Amino acid sequence: MSHFAGMEELLNDFLMEAGELLSDVDNKLVELEKRPNDKLLLNDIFRGFHTIKGGAGFLNVNELVELCHRTENLFDKLRTAELSLNPEIMDVIMAATGVVRDMFGSLSQSQVPPPAQKSLLDALDAVISGRHAELLLSASEALSQAAPEPAPAAQGNEPDWNGMYHGLLGTKASAPEPQHHIPAATSLTEARPAPHPEIAPITPPLRQMPPATQQAAVAAAKETTIRVDTTRLDQVLTYTGEIGLTKNRLTSLRADILAGRHNAGTFKALDEAVSQLDLLVGDLQSAVMKTRMQPIGRLFQKYPRLARDLARQLGKDVELLLSGEDTEIDKTMIEDLNDPLVHLVRNAVDHGVDSPEERQIAGKPLKSVVRLTASQIGDHIMIEIADDGRGMRPDTIRHKAVEKGLIDLETANSLDDRQSLHLIFLPGFSTKDQISDVSGRGVGMDVVKTNITKLNGRIDISSNVGLGTTITISLPLTLAILPVLLVRVGDQPFAVPLSMVREITPIDSKDVKQVSGRATMIVRDEVLPVRSLASLIGWPDHLPPSFGVLMQSSDTAFVLGIDGFIGRDDVVIKPLLDIKPKGIAGATLSGDGSVVLVLDMEELLRMNNEGTRAALFSRATA
């Protein structure tokens, strides 16, 4: 039986509230490091931790209570000015909050968390006692690397600090100054010089959670509940009531018509009732969608701690600035955005931001700035991650891609600077010659693009050498309803995402030219390839397409040849449960009740480019 049997609802409420409190504490700790004398901020942090401890005590999670209590004592020492905050003390505090989050992961599985490591508790005691502060960084390092337990304390009440120090590091004795090492790494421009010891102290590698804890954290992150403003629920209730009244009116009119009242007044009233119902359903649909919308700040608040820890590890001084946290986006998209944004923030700090020495030589401020912003433009959300670092050289990226065998030399020479920058999204691309625990395996940016594409979004990149790099993500407001353009191949309708459509143009056969064996046409002084939709889905082309849909995928533009178009619509995509044909995102119903397949254009293009095109559906031909 679970330790929390009969307390599941209380446990879930605690995890939701405490998780938000802990994220808030982490962000305020990052701010406190910038303003160590801000008493109001320190009091807020103290209250947050005290609330977490109280909830843990109510659930009898003594292991969590003990850790929170010791950390709370440390905060109290800082509040009373008995201790002065420094980066080494902050490292131990951050280690404690990280272990608290790990304990939340165990609780989310209804398991009692294991006690905090003795090395962490000893480090907290060392801070509180004000003794041997120079060993605290090493204690934090031991926590991150799951070092063996420290040696037993010496006789008496005084701990054996020398033994503890070497026990934490797994070394033998005589207490030299702690040494810290950063693995060699190659940037997009040149090898990064080792940070100067006088510029910034180096912190240990980031603490790695064990696989079981990672799984628990993922499970906890996938929330199945949502907080909704009661005003929005009241609006939904109002529209529902008005729809009920309109339904009653339609029922009455139906009875009149069945009774033989076919006069003009009855049909006029019917038309008005149907129009009213149409408006109300649209308003209700919009109101329901708003209940799914959540401020993106709930996601952004995770990243200041991430940026701070990684910057300390790499010996850099980086500040992550957030803006647009009130921008709302579909909750399901917020969850799926986490991994891509983690990769992008880490890349900005690791690859994008230059070292303090490089910045000093370039005449830049020693503190680097990474900006993470969100805004709503029309029916799309724009997210930008920008750094003021070294920038990227397109020629270096092309050279690396050829060197790793991702593209051939002829292809590389044909790419412009923008297309060259997009090579970083290729699977296996990396500018690092050595693999570290931060990067170098060439999977991060590929994952980013794949996940953004699954959200029907686009990603773009711009960079200026010496000035920095900006990565822009464009996403639809919600995945529940997709604006589409309904097109036709023969008599069969298909739906393509409207977010990819730039314009529709008629195709005259004399305007289509063959370039290197491929059909192309000029649209507004731009030479674009023509891709027949029938050919993309594996159907024979009996007649040349009559219309072209100018489409923009993540990094290329092309003209999609079709036989005709039906119009624009907002559809609800239904997944195909029994089969999942490639190139098909799902299906929807048209106004006349027929099934319309929604195309996954990115996958269709990828299949076609890889030479794996096959007939997706059979079609009777004369």
Secondary structure, DSSP 8 states (H G I E B T S, - for coil): --TTTT-HHHHHHHHHHHHHHHHHHHHHHHHHHH-TT-HHHHHHHHHHHHHHHHHHHHTT-HHHHHHHHHHHHHHHHHHTTSS---HHHHHHHHHHHHHHHHHHHHHHTT-------HHHHHHHHHHHHT--GGGHHHHHHHHHTT--------SSSS--HHHHHHHHHT--SS-----------B-SSSB-----TTT-----------HHHHHHHHHHHS-S-----HHHHHHHHHHHHHHHHHHHHHHHHHHHHHTT--SHHHHHHHHHHHHHHHHHHHHHHHHHHHHHEEETHHHHTTHHHHHHHHHHHHT--EEEEEE-TT-EEEHHHHHHHHHHHHHHHHHIIIIIS--HHHHHHHT--SSEEEEEEEEEETTEEEEEEEE-S----HHHHHHHHHHTTSS-HHHHHT--HHHHHGGGGSTT--S-SS--SSS-SS-HHHHHHHHHHHTT-EEEEEEETTTEEEEEEEEES-SSSEEEEEEEETTEEEEEEGGGEEEEEE--GGG-EEETTEEEEEETTEEEEEEEHHHHTT---SS--SEEEEEE-SS-EEEEEESEEEEEEEE--B--SS---TTEEEEEE-TTS-EEEEE-HHHHHHHHHTT----SS-----
